[in-house]
């Protein structure tokens, strides 16, 4: 063989497998194996000769891949004797076979086909064939088994090889690839910003993915196969095309996504010359799903067919070249570009081994390692389809994948019944699951019909002398509060349906004002005196108030207006007054919330919704007349209504805090006033905890923002009972509740409260599957009237309820949640709190939770500033230490570029996080930082040489400079040659700057030196 043939280049796909083997030489993910049980008289000599002939015929099976200066080359060894390994096993053979399939190959030295014959009994053997994917593909296994059958039969008879000479050699096909500009342009356009597939998993994704996998098999019977194949044929699609469309539909159902990528294998063989050649011809192409617009399944088949055919025309562009061109961020937690593959083998008979005179049975092996999260292959044989689902065991349980297989079968059946079914209907849950999501998990007590004014009047009669409200030295009994409310109501001169703007701080007078407005049949509109004048002017004008209730002090901060004003501290002579009996549909209050367009919107909440909320919360906490609630919240924040009204509706007392700014005063008030119930946002609770709050008799309610696990644990330990409550203003304060257990796992927002229904839906308001992220919509007695004077926005956000009784409405929250098996909801974040950086969709809440899991971090907020991720931290922590912790737990793109320490998080008057007040990070350092020290200079020199640069800064990122996987291998090889230190390839991905890599190099060098004996160290120092 000539030197030209003996040393060959690698294809791009071979280079990628070679690189992955350098990263983890013990990883068997890319081993191909076939195992069969042989029963009968076996001619071992004929079997050995058959394999020797096969290896001699196929150059790829004699290939090795030594590295030269860190770069791989492909060397074809001459034919030689073939060694058949023989073993004996008296027990279970499965573990032995699995070990053989997983045993590492040395790509530089080993023959990359390994055959083992295991004797298990008289005339009983197990044959294990293992090849590395770098020299073979799936088609190659079929070729090998076919040639083995023919050669064994001939050699048993003493006959020569019956096989015709091969028409071509492996060396004819392995040549350096030429650039394909057209295909590259197509794929860059097609796959730009493609999001990863995020299936609903049983466990959280680890920071570094593992290939640990397992197999689930599921058979599709002949009648269904025939019906579905007929649907495919009618649409002029192959079964593969139609099944690919169905697979996309199922992935959409399991992820809630309509945009993701699926890999599919292509043979990579173009004609008769390579059809019978063993080698790594196959490649994986990419299909980007297009499920937009709620298509029918027939339309989805047509889209899939079109995209598959176009993809096949551009299939020769190697995946590694494509990944480099797309500049996909290195994410060690998942495979790049696509996380699942789908393949189909039409005639699986050539995958079965047949040896003359022997009974042969295929044994299931080789499915314990896979590079993908989920891999579906369908094998057609005898009119049936065998589904082979290989899944990642770090992410999924076997039961989940078995349900997945059954769901796929059900999906195919529904398609066969009606190919015109729309995707939203096809992917929606059905049967028992649909009943569970609509009815079982919404089985709550019926709505409360009694209204707050009536409940308060009952308590006035029952306990007139009991203290109803107190604030500092001011204390009013139920009778006094009732009388003062009547006296003020007589001065208002408003009619039912009017709106009264109440501009008062949290105080007894404010509570009197609210009760007085209710007795006129009008609705109150809170105006926070601390708000900017422009905001107050807008709300006052927008709500159309016919009266302003204020004090001398707060009236002075109001902007100029022409609305009649009554000052609560300058009482007027009232007219004869008679209470108006309110109805459930009457508006109780209008509360303004921030608008996404910058224009605040007023939410009109009816008395019936407020009454139901109070009854539901009384049920939840077990309200009694002994309860004392802390009135801590501004009137402009809707949760204040619960603090003020629930104790008055149940005979308890509300203690109004006269300041919200001083956490120490609040804690003292809780202790001295005998407070039993406190409600606050997570930010507010942090303040109280930092100020020393601890009361085992306290009932705590936390809501208004996402509750972190860290805070939940701290708060649960500080209070007797803790409820995590959730709800938007548009559904009246709280809609779900979750009693936080003492032993906390993941934080939930629980299930619906009394008179409330909650559903998780997709873009078209169809239910999504259990565990799949979707938008939370809320129905029932708590739904508000809508937005004041905004009919268009009201119609957009308050929609007809397709799941409940006629005439019902649902509010679209815009919050992303998912159901868990126990019927509780997990909050995943705002749909608009999802940011996109460098092609990655990032949930800021995920980054915040990871930061707060670091010891010492009291609170964290993530934000985006000028295309960079920023983390704001509260706590005595070293930002560099937090960065290092996150680098071990999160993919690189989720690790913030900046970490900024704050003394405390900025809060709005309502106690929520004020994102606009977060300080902007300083601009990044752009000046050149010269490498310093021997290690940094060595790393910089190697980078300059390999990257073709004149100079490299100590803070430059290897991959931002144009580095890639194979160059990372070469860097590691140079460092090993020049410094004598072997760095794992993964180090290049976790230590990406010159300074970081040099520090790691020095640390490893010192570690190795410390392990030397004194004599070895002296010899090393004496070496010239």
GIURNOR-V273689 format. One record per backbone hydrogen bond with DSSP energy under -0.5 kcal/mol. NH is the residue of the N-H (numbers start at 1). CO is the residue of the C=O. If there is no record, write none. Layout:
# GIURNOR-V273689
nh->(NH	NH)
co->(CO	CO)
This chain:
# GIURNOR-V273689
nh->(6	7	8	8	15	16	17	18	19	20	21	22	23	24	27	28	31	32	34	35	36	37	38	39	40	42	44	47	48	49	50	51	52	53	54	55	56	57	58	59	61	62	63	64	65	68	69	71	73	74	75	75	76	77	77	84	85	85	87	89	97	98	99	100	101	102	103	107	109	110	112	114	116	117	118	118	119	119	120	120	121	124	125	126	127	128	128	129	129	130	131	132	133	135	136	141	142	143	144	145	146	147	148	149	150	151	152	153	154	155	156	157	157	158	159	172	173	173	174	175	181	184	185	186	187	188	189	190	191	192	194	199	200	202	203	209	213	214	216	218	220	221	225	226	227	228	229	230	231	232	233	234	235	236	237	242	243	244	245	246	247	248	249	250	251	252	253	254	255	256	262	263	264	266	275	276	277	281	283	285	285	287	288	289	289	291	294	297	298	300	301	302	303	304	305	306	307	308	309	310	311	312	313	314	314	315	317	318	322	323	324	325	326	327	327	328	334	338	339	341	342	343	345	346	348	348	350	351	352	358	359	361	363	365	370	373	374	375	376	377	377	378	379	380	380	381	384	385	386	387	387	388	389	389	390	390	391	391	392	393	393	394	395	396	401	402	403	404	405	406	407	408	409	410	411	412	413	414	415	416	417	418	421	423	425	426	427	433	434	435	436	437	438	439	440	441	442	443	444	455	456	457	458	459	460	461	462	463	466	468	469	470	471	474	476	478	479	481	482	483	484	485	486	487	488	489	490	491	492	492	493	497	498	500	501	501	502	503	503	504	511	512	513	514	515	516	517	518	519	520	520	521	522	523	524	525	527	529	531	536	537	538	539	540	541	542	543	544	544	545	546	547	548	549	550	550	551	555	556	557	558	558	566	568	568	570	574	575	580	581	582	586	588	589	590	591	593	598	600	601	603	603	604	604	605	605	606	607	608	610	611	612	613	614	615	616	617	618	619	620	621	622	623	627	629	630	631	631	632	637	638	640	641	642	643	644	645	646	648	649	650	651	652	653	654	655	655	656	656	657	657	663	666	667	668	669	670	671	672	673	675	676	677	678	680	685	686	687	688	689	690	691	692	693	695	698	699	700	700	701	702	703	708	712	713	714	715	716	717	718	719	720	720	721	723	724	725	725	726	731	732	734	735	736	737	738	740	740	744	749	750	751	752	753	755	756	757	759	761	761	762	765	768	769	772	774	775	776	777	777	778	779	780	781	783	784	785	786	788	790	794	795	796	797	798	799	799	801	802	808	810	811	812	812	813	813	816	817	818	820	823	825	826	828	829	831	833	834	835	835	837	840	842	842	844	844	846	847	848	849	850	851	852	853	854	857	858	858	859	861	863	865	868	870	871	872	873	873	874	875	877	879	881	882	883	884	885	886	887	888	888	889	889	890	894	895	896	897	898	900	902	908	911	914	915	917	918	930	936	937	938	939	940	941	942	943	944	945	946	947	948	949	954	956	958	961	962	963	968	969	970	971	972	973	974	975	976	977	978	979	980	980	981	983	987	988	989	990	991	994	995	997	998	999	1000	1001	1002	1003	1004	1005	1006	1007	1008	1009	1010	1011	1011	1012	1017	1018	1019	1020	1021	1022	1023)
co->(2	3	6	74	11	12	13	14	15	16	17	18	19	20	24	26	28	131	129	363	127	361	125	359	123	40	42	43	44	45	46	47	48	49	50	51	52	53	54	57	58	59	60	75	107	71	67	68	66	8	64	73	6	62	75	82	83	115	117	119	93	94	95	96	97	98	99	105	106	106	63	130	128	85	116	126	87	117	118	124	124	121	38	118	36	116	126	34	127	114	32	112	30	132	133	137	138	139	140	141	142	143	144	145	146	147	148	149	150	151	152	153	154	155	154	169	169	170	170	173	179	180	181	182	183	184	185	186	187	188	191	197	254	395	395	332	368	391	389	387	385	219	221	222	223	224	225	226	227	228	229	230	231	233	232	238	239	240	241	242	243	244	245	246	247	248	249	250	251	252	287	340	285	283	271	272	274	279	266	264	283	262	286	260	287	258	291	421	419	296	297	298	299	300	301	302	303	304	305	306	307	308	309	310	311	312	314	316	318	319	320	321	322	323	324	323	331	336	261	374	263	376	378	344	346	380	347	348	349	355	39	37	35	363	211	339	339	390	341	375	388	343	386	345	378	384	381	220	379	218	385	377	216	387	375	388	214	389	373	212	391	212	392	392	397	398	399	400	401	402	403	404	405	406	407	408	409	410	411	412	413	414	418	295	422	422	423	430	430	431	432	433	434	435	435	436	439	440	442	451	452	453	454	455	456	457	458	459	463	476	476	654	474	471	469	466	464	477	478	479	480	481	482	483	484	485	486	488	488	489	489	521	495	523	499	547	525	501	549	502	507	508	509	510	511	512	513	514	515	516	517	518	517	498	588	500	502	527	528	532	533	534	535	536	537	538	539	540	541	540	499	499	564	501	548	566	503	551	552	554	554	555	548	550	566	567	572	490	519	579	580	583	605	605	524	603	601	595	598	593	591	601	602	786	589	603	604	586	584	606	607	608	609	610	611	612	613	614	615	616	617	618	618	624	653	677	629	655	630	634	636	637	638	639	639	640	641	642	644	645	646	647	647	627	468	629	653	470	654	631	655	661	662	663	664	665	666	667	668	669	670	628	628	699	701	681	682	683	684	685	686	687	689	688	718	695	676	698	721	678	723	680	706	708	709	710	711	712	713	714	715	695	698	698	700	738	702	723	736	728	729	732	726	726	751	724	722	738	742	825	825	737	441	735	445	753	779	777	759	775	766	762	760	253	769	817	761	815	759	775	811	757	809	755	780	730	604	604	602	787	790	791	792	793	794	797	810	808	800	805	799	778	797	810	776	811	829	774	826	824	820	750	818	816	816	814	830	831	833	842	840	837	835	840	833	842	843	843	844	845	846	847	848	849	851	854	856	874	874	872	870	868	865	863	898	861	871	900	859	902	875	877	878	878	879	880	881	882	883	884	885	885	886	886	891	892	894	869	869	871	873	912	908	906	913	914	915	928	932	933	934	935	936	937	938	939	940	941	942	943	944	944	929	953	992	957	959	958	964	965	966	967	968	969	970	971	972	973	974	975	975	976	975	981	984	985	986	986	987	956	954	993	994	995	996	997	998	999	1000	1001	1002	1003	1004	1005	1006	1007	1008	1009	1013	1014	1015	1016	1017	1018	1019)
